[in-house]
């Protein structure tokens, strides 16, 4: 979650991104809460910053935010996916 917050806060014009809906595009403008993302020539979508799941591009650009920037994860915390899977077994 922390890594997602770092990616979302570092988005800039020209970044290629993927949204939670699976839409690929290039950021053409940035606002406080929204982005303009061009998905085809002349087709621009207004997207919430939080809807961006990842920034794509050459590995050296994408990996600028490494795990060293993130706080340590508490080992006692169970991942959400595993917790939800365990509920079905009850």
Beta strands, then each sheet from edge to edge (+ up, - down):
strand 1: 16-19
strand 2: 24-30
strand 3: 34-40
strand 4: 43-48
strand 5: 52-56
sheet 1: 4+ 3- 2+ 1- 5+
end
